[in-house]
Amino acid sequence: MVPEQTRPAARRRAAAVGELPAAPAGRDDDLDRNRLAEYDALTAAAEQSGLTLVPARVVAVGPAQSFSRTVTIDAGSRAGLRPDLTVLNGDGLVGRVIR
């Protein structure tokens, strides 16, 4: 049985597992395991800090300029994003929302 305080996280994790695309035939499940590990790290960090997660995927990568790079994600203002919000991944700070 899942303790009461971890039920929401367990549900989100189960939902994420169901949304992962199937690996191509003959390929290891490493991709799925890596995605799940990153998701677990993000949800744990969000729960500890009180932050709200907005799931997003990179849909386009802009040209690299000097030491910066821009990416376009599939989430926006409807999901609560606005300029100058911090962008995180499982390893920590990755960047900020610019528009």
Jmol script that loads the backbone (N, CA, C; Angstrom):
load data "model"
ATOM      1  N   MET A   1       0.844  -1.182   0.000  1.00  0.00           N
ATOM      2  CA  MET A   1       0.000   0.000   0.000  1.00  0.00           C
ATOM      3  C   MET A   1       0.889   1.244   0.000  1.00  0.00           C
ATOM      4  N   VAL A   2       0.482   2.265  -0.739  1.00  0.00           N
ATOM      5  CA  VAL A   2       1.236   3.508  -0.843  1.00  0.00           C
ATOM      6  C   VAL A   2       0.817   4.427   0.288  1.00  0.00           C
ATOM      7  N   PRO A   3       1.786   4.987   1.064  1.00  0.00           N
ATOM      8  CA  PRO A   3       1.423   5.916   2.132  1.00  0.00           C
ATOM      9  C   PRO A   3       0.633   7.097   1.578  1.00  0.00           C
ATOM     10  N   GLU A   4      -0.276   7.634   2.412  1.00  0.00           N
ATOM     11  CA  GLU A   4      -1.167   8.722   1.993  1.00  0.00           C
ATOM     12  C   GLU A   4      -0.418   9.899   1.386  1.00  0.00           C
ATOM     13  N   GLN A   5       0.710  10.327   1.991  1.00  0.00           N
ATOM     14  CA  GLN A   5       1.406  11.516   1.514  1.00  0.00           C
ATOM     15  C   GLN A   5       2.099  11.302   0.172  1.00  0.00           C
ATOM     16  N   THR A   6       2.315  10.075  -0.261  1.00  0.00           N
ATOM     17  CA  THR A   6       2.992   9.841  -1.531  1.00  0.00           C
ATOM     18  C   THR A   6       2.031   9.440  -2.650  1.00  0.00           C
ATOM     19  N   ARG A   7       0.755   9.337  -2.356  1.00  0.00           N
ATOM     20  CA  ARG A   7      -0.188   8.918  -3.390  1.00  0.00           C
ATOM     21  C   ARG A   7      -0.213   9.840  -4.610  1.00  0.00           C
ATOM     22  N   PRO A   8      -0.264  11.185  -4.451  1.00  0.00           N
ATOM     23  CA  PRO A   8      -0.266  12.024  -5.652  1.00  0.00           C
ATOM     24  C   PRO A   8       0.977  11.799  -6.515  1.00  0.00           C
ATOM     25  N   ALA A   9       2.146  11.697  -5.902  1.00  0.00           N
ATOM     26  CA  ALA A   9       3.374  11.469  -6.659  1.00  0.00           C
ATOM     27  C   ALA A   9       3.326  10.107  -7.351  1.00  0.00           C
ATOM     28  N   ALA A  10       2.800   9.109  -6.672  1.00  0.00           N
ATOM     29  CA  ALA A  10       2.707   7.775  -7.260  1.00  0.00           C
ATOM     30  C   ALA A  10       1.773   7.789  -8.468  1.00  0.00           C
ATOM     31  N   ARG A  11       0.671   8.540  -8.376  1.00  0.00           N
ATOM     32  CA  ARG A  11      -0.245   8.635  -9.512  1.00  0.00           C
ATOM     33  C   ARG A  11       0.409   9.331 -10.690  1.00  0.00           C
ATOM     34  N   ARG A  12       1.140  10.444 -10.415  1.00  0.00           N
ATOM     35  CA  ARG A  12       1.810  11.161 -11.500  1.00  0.00           C
ATOM     36  C   ARG A  12       2.856  10.266 -12.156  1.00  0.00           C
ATOM     37  N   ARG A  13       3.580   9.519 -11.353  1.00  0.00           N
ATOM     38  CA  ARG A  13       4.606   8.629 -11.886  1.00  0.00           C
ATOM     39  C   ARG A  13       3.965   7.549 -12.751  1.00  0.00           C
ATOM     40  N   ALA A  14       2.863   6.971 -12.284  1.00  0.00           N
ATOM     41  CA  ALA A  14       2.180   5.935 -13.059  1.00  0.00           C
ATOM     42  C   ALA A  14       1.661   6.501 -14.373  1.00  0.00           C
ATOM     43  N   ALA A  15       1.153   7.720 -14.330  1.00  0.00           N
ATOM     44  CA  ALA A  15       0.666   8.355 -15.560  1.00  0.00           C
ATOM     45  C   ALA A  15       1.810   8.579 -16.532  1.00  0.00           C
ATOM     46  N   ALA A  16       2.961   8.998 -16.017  1.00  0.00           N
ATOM     47  CA  ALA A  16       4.107   9.254 -16.885  1.00  0.00           C
ATOM     48  C   ALA A  16       4.591   7.963 -17.538  1.00  0.00           C
ATOM     49  N   VAL A  17       4.581   6.886 -16.775  1.00  0.00           N
ATOM     50  CA  VAL A  17       5.022   5.606 -17.328  1.00  0.00           C
ATOM     51  C   VAL A  17       4.128   5.208 -18.489  1.00  0.00           C
ATOM     52  N   GLY A  18       2.828   5.438 -18.364  1.00  0.00           N
ATOM     53  CA  GLY A  18       1.903   5.094 -19.428  1.00  0.00           C
ATOM     54  C   GLY A  18       2.063   5.956 -20.659  1.00  0.00           C
ATOM     55  N   GLU A  19       2.617   7.153 -20.506  1.00  0.00           N
ATOM     56  CA  GLU A  19       2.760   8.065 -21.628  1.00  0.00           C
ATOM     57  C   GLU A  19       4.072   7.884 -22.385  1.00  0.00           C
ATOM     58  N   LEU A  20       4.986   7.115 -21.847  1.00  0.00           N
ATOM     59  CA  LEU A  20       6.258   6.934 -22.523  1.00  0.00           C
ATOM     60  C   LEU A  20       6.057   6.149 -23.810  1.00  0.00           C
ATOM     61  N   PRO A  21       6.664   6.605 -24.902  1.00  0.00           N
ATOM     62  CA  PRO A  21       6.522   5.857 -26.154  1.00  0.00           C
ATOM     63  C   PRO A  21       7.252   4.519 -26.055  1.00  0.00           C
ATOM     64  N   ALA A  22       6.748   3.549 -26.755  1.00  0.00           N
ATOM     65  CA  ALA A  22       7.376   2.229 -26.756  1.00  0.00           C
ATOM     66  C   ALA A  22       8.726   2.302 -27.453  1.00  0.00           C
ATOM     67  N   ALA A  23       9.694   1.583 -26.914  1.00  0.00           N
ATOM     68  CA  ALA A  23      11.018   1.524 -27.538  1.00  0.00           C
ATOM     69  C   ALA A  23      10.918   0.708 -28.820  1.00  0.00           C
ATOM     70  N   PRO A  24      11.717   1.045 -29.832  1.00  0.00           N
ATOM     71  CA  PRO A  24      11.706   0.260 -31.074  1.00  0.00           C
ATOM     72  C   PRO A  24      12.055  -1.198 -30.803  1.00  0.00           C
ATOM     73  N   ALA A  25      11.561  -2.080 -31.653  1.00  0.00           N
ATOM     74  CA  ALA A  25      11.797  -3.509 -31.485  1.00  0.00           C
ATOM     75  C   ALA A  25      13.291  -3.799 -31.429  1.00  0.00           C
ATOM     76  N   GLY A  26      13.681  -4.685 -30.497  1.00  0.00           N
ATOM     77  CA  GLY A  26      15.069  -5.081 -30.371  1.00  0.00           C
ATOM     78  C   GLY A  26      15.927  -4.100 -29.586  1.00  0.00           C
ATOM     79  N   ARG A  27      15.333  -3.052 -29.066  1.00  0.00           N
ATOM     80  CA  ARG A  27      16.090  -2.044 -28.328  1.00  0.00           C
ATOM     81  C   ARG A  27      15.837  -2.200 -26.838  1.00  0.00           C
ATOM     82  N   ASP A  28      16.850  -1.897 -26.068  1.00  0.00           N
ATOM     83  CA  ASP A  28      16.751  -1.996 -24.618  1.00  0.00           C
ATOM     84  C   ASP A  28      15.711  -1.031 -24.069  1.00  0.00           C
ATOM     85  N   ASP A  29      15.348  -1.221 -22.841  1.00  0.00           N
ATOM     86  CA  ASP A  29      14.429  -0.296 -22.177  1.00  0.00           C
ATOM     87  C   ASP A  29      15.185   0.823 -21.478  1.00  0.00           C
ATOM     88  N   ASP A  30      16.444   1.038 -21.862  1.00  0.00           N
ATOM     89  CA  ASP A  30      17.255   2.081 -21.219  1.00  0.00           C
ATOM     90  C   ASP A  30      16.640   3.465 -21.368  1.00  0.00           C
ATOM     91  N   LEU A  31      16.094   3.750 -22.525  1.00  0.00           N
ATOM     92  CA  LEU A  31      15.482   5.052 -22.751  1.00  0.00           C
ATOM     93  C   LEU A  31      14.338   5.286 -21.775  1.00  0.00           C
ATOM     94  N   ASP A  32      13.469   4.290 -21.625  1.00  0.00           N
ATOM     95  CA  ASP A  32      12.349   4.410 -20.690  1.00  0.00           C
ATOM     96  C   ASP A  32      12.847   4.549 -19.256  1.00  0.00           C
ATOM     97  N   ARG A  33      13.841   3.765 -18.896  1.00  0.00           N
ATOM     98  CA  ARG A  33      14.392   3.843 -17.534  1.00  0.00           C
ATOM     99  C   ARG A  33      14.998   5.211 -17.269  1.00  0.00           C
ATOM    100  N   ASN A  34      15.714   5.763 -18.257  1.00  0.00           N
ATOM    101  CA  ASN A  34      16.316   7.087 -18.087  1.00  0.00           C
ATOM    102  C   ASN A  34      15.249   8.166 -17.939  1.00  0.00           C
ATOM    103  N   ARG A  35      14.202   8.091 -18.754  1.00  0.00           N
ATOM    104  CA  ARG A  35      13.117   9.072 -18.651  1.00  0.00           C
ATOM    105  C   ARG A  35      12.425   8.976 -17.301  1.00  0.00           C
ATOM    106  N   LEU A  36      12.187   7.767 -16.842  1.00  0.00           N
ATOM    107  CA  LEU A  36      11.526   7.575 -15.563  1.00  0.00           C
ATOM    108  C   LEU A  36      12.403   8.075 -14.416  1.00  0.00           C
ATOM    109  N   ALA A  37      13.701   7.820 -14.492  1.00  0.00           N
ATOM    110  CA  ALA A  37      14.617   8.307 -13.455  1.00  0.00           C
ATOM    111  C   ALA A  37      14.639   9.830 -13.425  1.00  0.00           C
ATOM    112  N   GLU A  38      14.637  10.469 -14.593  1.00  0.00           N
ATOM    113  CA  GLU A  38      14.611  11.931 -14.635  1.00  0.00           C
ATOM    114  C   GLU A  38      13.292  12.459 -14.087  1.00  0.00           C
ATOM    115  N   TYR A  39      12.183  11.812 -14.427  1.00  0.00           N
ATOM    116  CA  TYR A  39      10.883  12.222 -13.907  1.00  0.00           C
ATOM    117  C   TYR A  39      10.849  12.098 -12.386  1.00  0.00           C
ATOM    118  N   ASP A  40      11.365  10.984 -11.859  1.00  0.00           N
ATOM    119  CA  ASP A  40      11.401  10.795 -10.405  1.00  0.00           C
ATOM    120  C   ASP A  40      12.224  11.887  -9.726  1.00  0.00           C
ATOM    121  N   ALA A  41      13.368  12.237 -10.321  1.00  0.00           N
ATOM    122  CA  ALA A  41      14.219  13.289  -9.749  1.00  0.00           C
ATOM    123  C   ALA A  41      13.502  14.639  -9.760  1.00  0.00           C
ATOM    124  N   LEU A  42      12.815  14.952 -10.851  1.00  0.00           N
ATOM    125  CA  LEU A  42      12.092  16.220 -10.940  1.00  0.00           C
ATOM    126  C   LEU A  42      10.946  16.295  -9.940  1.00  0.00           C
ATOM    127  N   THR A  43      10.158  15.233  -9.828  1.00  0.00           N
ATOM    128  CA  THR A  43       9.035  15.274  -8.898  1.00  0.00           C
ATOM    129  C   THR A  43       9.518  15.349  -7.459  1.00  0.00           C
ATOM    130  N   ALA A  44      10.603  14.667  -7.149  1.00  0.00           N
ATOM    131  CA  ALA A  44      11.148  14.746  -5.788  1.00  0.00           C
ATOM    132  C   ALA A  44      11.630  16.162  -5.486  1.00  0.00           C
ATOM    133  N   ALA A  45      12.335  16.781  -6.418  1.00  0.00           N
ATOM    134  CA  ALA A  45      12.820  18.150  -6.215  1.00  0.00           C
ATOM    135  C   ALA A  45      11.660  19.126  -6.084  1.00  0.00           C
ATOM    136  N   ALA A  46      10.624  18.948  -6.897  1.00  0.00           N
ATOM    137  CA  ALA A  46       9.465  19.841  -6.837  1.00  0.00           C
ATOM    138  C   ALA A  46       8.731  19.706  -5.509  1.00  0.00           C
ATOM    139  N   GLU A  47       8.570  18.497  -5.038  1.00  0.00           N
ATOM    140  CA  GLU A  47       7.875  18.288  -3.763  1.00  0.00           C
ATOM    141  C   GLU A  47       8.659  18.873  -2.598  1.00  0.00           C
ATOM    142  N   GLN A  48       9.982  18.754  -2.633  1.00  0.00           N
ATOM    143  CA  GLN A  48      10.817  19.296  -1.552  1.00  0.00           C
ATOM    144  C   GLN A  48      10.814  20.815  -1.545  1.00  0.00           C
ATOM    145  N   SER A  49      10.772  21.434  -2.718  1.00  0.00           N
ATOM    146  CA  SER A  49      10.874  22.894  -2.802  1.00  0.00           C
ATOM    147  C   SER A  49       9.525  23.593  -2.877  1.00  0.00           C
ATOM    148  N   GLY A  50       8.453  22.846  -3.092  1.00  0.00           N
ATOM    149  CA  GLY A  50       7.137  23.449  -3.214  1.00  0.00           C
ATOM    150  C   GLY A  50       6.875  24.047  -4.590  1.00  0.00           C
ATOM    151  N   LEU A  51       7.707  23.738  -5.572  1.00  0.00           N
ATOM    152  CA  LEU A  51       7.526  24.246  -6.929  1.00  0.00           C
ATOM    153  C   LEU A  51       6.462  23.446  -7.670  1.00  0.00           C
ATOM    154  N   THR A  52       5.895  24.050  -8.689  1.00  0.00           N
ATOM    155  CA  THR A  52       4.936  23.378  -9.549  1.00  0.00           C
ATOM    156  C   THR A  52       5.643  22.978 -10.836  1.00  0.00           C
ATOM    157  N   LEU A  53       5.483  21.737 -11.232  1.00  0.00           N
ATOM    158  CA  LEU A  53       6.086  21.263 -12.473  1.00  0.00           C
ATOM    159  C   LEU A  53       5.169  21.540 -13.651  1.00  0.00           C
ATOM    160  N   VAL A  54       5.756  21.952 -14.755  1.00  0.00           N
ATOM    161  CA  VAL A  54       5.042  22.085 -16.026  1.00  0.00           C
ATOM    162  C   VAL A  54       5.781  21.186 -17.008  1.00  0.00           C
ATOM    163  N   PRO A  55       5.230  20.011 -17.297  1.00  0.00           N
ATOM    164  CA  PRO A  55       5.902  19.117 -18.228  1.00  0.00           C
ATOM    165  C   PRO A  55       5.961  19.722 -19.623  1.00  0.00           C
ATOM    166  N   ALA A  56       7.089  19.579 -20.280  1.00  0.00           N
ATOM    167  CA  ALA A  56       7.259  20.115 -21.634  1.00  0.00           C
ATOM    168  C   ALA A  56       8.313  19.290 -22.358  1.00  0.00           C
ATOM    169  N   ARG A  57       8.203  19.295 -23.656  1.00  0.00           N
ATOM    170  CA  ARG A  57       9.198  18.630 -24.504  1.00  0.00           C
ATOM    171  C   ARG A  57       9.792  19.652 -25.448  1.00  0.00           C
ATOM    172  N   VAL A  58      11.036  19.463 -25.781  1.00  0.00           N
ATOM    173  CA  VAL A  58      11.700  20.327 -26.757  1.00  0.00           C
ATOM    174  C   VAL A  58      11.169  19.951 -28.139  1.00  0.00           C
ATOM    175  N   VAL A  59      10.668  20.959 -28.867  1.00  0.00           N
ATOM    176  CA  VAL A  59      10.132  20.702 -30.200  1.00  0.00           C
ATOM    177  C   VAL A  59      10.992  21.331 -31.292  1.00  0.00           C
ATOM    178  N   ALA A  60      11.897  22.230 -30.931  1.00  0.00           N
ATOM    179  CA  ALA A  60      12.809  22.842 -31.905  1.00  0.00           C
ATOM    180  C   ALA A  60      14.034  23.368 -31.178  1.00  0.00           C
ATOM    181  N   VAL A  61      15.172  23.345 -31.854  1.00  0.00           N
ATOM    182  CA  VAL A  61      16.421  23.853 -31.300  1.00  0.00           C
ATOM    183  C   VAL A  61      16.931  24.958 -32.210  1.00  0.00           C
ATOM    184  N   GLY A  62      17.210  26.130 -31.606  1.00  0.00           N
ATOM    185  CA  GLY A  62      17.723  27.260 -32.373  1.00  0.00           C
ATOM    186  C   GLY A  62      19.228  27.157 -32.543  1.00  0.00           C
ATOM    187  N   PRO A  63      19.808  28.039 -33.345  1.00  0.00           N
ATOM    188  CA  PRO A  63      21.252  28.015 -33.556  1.00  0.00           C
ATOM    189  C   PRO A  63      22.008  28.420 -32.290  1.00  0.00           C
ATOM    190  N   ALA A  64      23.159  27.822 -32.086  1.00  0.00           N
ATOM    191  CA  ALA A  64      24.000  28.178 -30.944  1.00  0.00           C
ATOM    192  C   ALA A  64      24.676  29.510 -31.239  1.00  0.00           C
ATOM    193  N   GLN A  65      24.622  30.419 -30.291  1.00  0.00           N
ATOM    194  CA  GLN A  65      25.263  31.721 -30.425  1.00  0.00           C
ATOM    195  C   GLN A  65      26.152  31.922 -29.216  1.00  0.00           C
ATOM    196  N   SER A  66      27.435  31.961 -29.448  1.00  0.00           N
ATOM    197  CA  SER A  66      28.403  32.106 -28.365  1.00  0.00           C
ATOM    198  C   SER A  66      28.198  30.956 -27.379  1.00  0.00           C
ATOM    199  N   PHE A  67      27.851  31.264 -26.126  1.00  0.00           N
ATOM    200  CA  PHE A  67      27.644  30.214 -25.128  1.00  0.00           C
ATOM    201  C   PHE A  67      26.172  29.961 -24.850  1.00  0.00           C
ATOM    202  N   SER A  68      25.284  30.519 -25.648  1.00  0.00           N
ATOM    203  CA  SER A  68      23.858  30.335 -25.390  1.00  0.00           C
ATOM    204  C   SER A  68      23.199  29.556 -26.524  1.00  0.00           C
ATOM    205  N   ARG A  69      22.119  28.930 -26.200  1.00  0.00           N
ATOM    206  CA  ARG A  69      21.337  28.176 -27.168  1.00  0.00           C
ATOM    207  C   ARG A  69      19.873  28.344 -26.787  1.00  0.00           C
ATOM    208  N   THR A  70      19.010  28.428 -27.761  1.00  0.00           N
ATOM    209  CA  THR A  70      17.588  28.527 -27.480  1.00  0.00           C
ATOM    210  C   THR A  70      16.879  27.268 -27.948  1.00  0.00           C
ATOM    211  N   VAL A  71      15.835  26.915 -27.234  1.00  0.00           N
ATOM    212  CA  VAL A  71      14.989  25.801 -27.631  1.00  0.00           C
ATOM    213  C   VAL A  71      13.538  26.247 -27.543  1.00  0.00           C
ATOM    214  N   THR A  72      12.696  25.635 -28.326  1.00  0.00           N
ATOM    215  CA  THR A  72      11.261  25.873 -28.268  1.00  0.00           C
ATOM    216  C   THR A  72      10.629  24.647 -27.635  1.00  0.00           C
ATOM    217  N   ILE A  73       9.758  24.885 -26.658  1.00  0.00           N
ATOM    218  CA  ILE A  73       9.090  23.776 -25.975  1.00  0.00           C
ATOM    219  C   ILE A  73       7.598  23.798 -26.293  1.00  0.00           C
ATOM    220  N   ASP A  74       6.929  22.715 -25.964  1.00  0.00           N
ATOM    221  CA  ASP A  74       5.504  22.591 -26.265  1.00  0.00           C
ATOM    222  C   ASP A  74       4.610  22.984 -25.093  1.00  0.00           C
ATOM    223  N   ALA A  75       5.030  23.956 -24.304  1.00  0.00           N
ATOM    224  CA  ALA A  75       4.218  24.499 -23.209  1.00  0.00           C
ATOM    225  C   ALA A  75       4.361  26.014 -23.252  1.00  0.00           C
ATOM    226  N   GLY A  76       3.335  26.712 -22.788  1.00  0.00           N
ATOM    227  CA  GLY A  76       3.386  28.173 -22.852  1.00  0.00           C
ATOM    228  C   GLY A  76       2.557  28.831 -21.778  1.00  0.00           C
ATOM    229  N   SER A  77       2.015  29.992 -22.110  1.00  0.00           N
ATOM    230  CA  SER A  77       1.290  30.789 -21.118  1.00  0.00           C
ATOM    231  C   SER A  77       0.054  30.072 -20.584  1.00  0.00           C
ATOM    232  N   ARG A  78      -0.593  29.259 -21.385  1.00  0.00           N
ATOM    233  CA  ARG A  78      -1.762  28.509 -20.884  1.00  0.00           C
ATOM    234  C   ARG A  78      -1.379  27.541 -19.771  1.00  0.00           C
ATOM    235  N   ALA A  79      -0.131  27.099 -19.794  1.00  0.00           N
ATOM    236  CA  ALA A  79       0.368  26.194 -18.749  1.00  0.00           C
ATOM    237  C   ALA A  79       0.937  26.968 -17.557  1.00  0.00           C
ATOM    238  N   GLY A  80       0.877  28.308 -17.633  1.00  0.00           N
ATOM    239  CA  GLY A  80       1.360  29.127 -16.527  1.00  0.00           C
ATOM    240  C   GLY A  80       2.775  29.643 -16.694  1.00  0.00           C
ATOM    241  N   LEU A  81       3.380  29.419 -17.852  1.00  0.00           N
ATOM    242  CA  LEU A  81       4.738  29.899 -18.081  1.00  0.00           C
ATOM    243  C   LEU A  81       4.718  31.376 -18.454  1.00  0.00           C
ATOM    244  N   ARG A  82       5.759  32.092 -18.015  1.00  0.00           N
ATOM    245  CA  ARG A  82       5.905  33.510 -18.348  1.00  0.00           C
ATOM    246  C   ARG A  82       7.399  33.826 -18.380  1.00  0.00           C
ATOM    247  N   PRO A  83       7.778  34.942 -19.001  1.00  0.00           N
ATOM    248  CA  PRO A  83       9.206  35.289 -19.083  1.00  0.00           C
ATOM    249  C   PRO A  83       9.869  35.344 -17.708  1.00  0.00           C
ATOM    250  N   ASP A  84      11.135  34.964 -17.698  1.00  0.00           N
ATOM    251  CA  ASP A  84      12.017  34.969 -16.533  1.00  0.00           C
ATOM    252  C   ASP A  84      11.781  33.852 -15.527  1.00  0.00           C
ATOM    253  N   LEU A  85      10.900  32.886 -15.826  1.00  0.00           N
ATOM    254  CA  LEU A  85      10.789  31.720 -14.954  1.00  0.00           C
ATOM    255  C   LEU A  85      12.009  30.831 -15.163  1.00  0.00           C
ATOM    256  N   THR A  86      12.392  30.123 -14.134  1.00  0.00           N
ATOM    257  CA  THR A  86      13.533  29.220 -14.183  1.00  0.00           C
ATOM    258  C   THR A  86      13.150  27.906 -14.864  1.00  0.00           C
ATOM    259  N   VAL A  87      14.063  27.384 -15.666  1.00  0.00           N
ATOM    260  CA  VAL A  87      13.863  26.090 -16.321  1.00  0.00           C
ATOM    261  C   VAL A  87      14.829  25.100 -15.673  1.00  0.00           C
ATOM    262  N   LEU A  88      14.279  23.985 -15.187  1.00  0.00           N
ATOM    263  CA  LEU A  88      15.070  22.970 -14.497  1.00  0.00           C
ATOM    264  C   LEU A  88      14.938  21.628 -15.189  1.00  0.00           C
ATOM    265  N   ASN A  89      15.956  20.806 -14.972  1.00  0.00           N
ATOM    266  CA  ASN A  89      15.821  19.388 -15.292  1.00  0.00           C
ATOM    267  C   ASN A  89      16.286  18.627 -14.066  1.00  0.00           C
ATOM    268  N   GLY A  90      16.438  17.323 -14.150  1.00  0.00           N
ATOM    269  CA  GLY A  90      16.823  16.528 -12.994  1.00  0.00           C
ATOM    270  C   GLY A  90      18.175  16.890 -12.410  1.00  0.00           C
ATOM    271  N   ASP A  91      19.031  17.539 -13.203  1.00  0.00           N
ATOM    272  CA  ASP A  91      20.368  17.912 -12.739  1.00  0.00           C
ATOM    273  C   ASP A  91      20.425  19.318 -12.155  1.00  0.00           C
ATOM    274  N   GLY A  92      19.370  20.107 -12.325  1.00  0.00           N
ATOM    275  CA  GLY A  92      19.354  21.462 -11.782  1.00  0.00           C
ATOM    276  C   GLY A  92      18.975  22.499 -12.824  1.00  0.00           C
ATOM    277  N   LEU A  93      19.524  23.702 -12.673  1.00  0.00           N
ATOM    278  CA  LEU A  93      19.197  24.832 -13.534  1.00  0.00           C
ATOM    279  C   LEU A  93      19.676  24.590 -14.964  1.00  0.00           C
ATOM    280  N   VAL A  94      18.766  24.833 -15.925  1.00  0.00           N
ATOM    281  CA  VAL A  94      19.123  24.700 -17.337  1.00  0.00           C
ATOM    282  C   VAL A  94      19.019  26.032 -18.060  1.00  0.00           C
ATOM    283  N   GLY A  95      18.132  26.896 -17.602  1.00  0.00           N
ATOM    284  CA  GLY A  95      17.966  28.170 -18.274  1.00  0.00           C
ATOM    285  C   GLY A  95      16.787  28.937 -17.720  1.00  0.00           C
ATOM    286  N   ARG A  96      16.243  29.838 -18.578  1.00  0.00           N
ATOM    287  CA  ARG A  96      15.075  30.620 -18.172  1.00  0.00           C
ATOM    288  C   ARG A  96      14.175  30.832 -19.372  1.00  0.00           C
ATOM    289  N   VAL A  97      12.931  31.106 -19.073  1.00  0.00           N
ATOM    290  CA  VAL A  97      11.946  31.387 -20.121  1.00  0.00           C
ATOM    291  C   VAL A  97      12.205  32.799 -20.610  1.00  0.00           C
ATOM    292  N   ILE A  98      12.309  32.989 -21.936  1.00  0.00           N
ATOM    293  CA  ILE A  98      12.588  34.336 -22.444  1.00  0.00           C
ATOM    294  C   ILE A  98      11.368  34.987 -23.087  1.00  0.00           C
ATOM    295  N   ARG A  99      10.397  34.224 -23.531  1.00  0.00           N
ATOM    296  CA  ARG A  99       9.148  34.825 -24.028  1.00  0.00           C
ATOM    297  C   ARG A  99       8.051  33.805 -24.071  1.00  0.00           C
TER     298      ARG A  99
END
end "model"
wireframe off; spacefill off
backbone 0.3
color backbone group
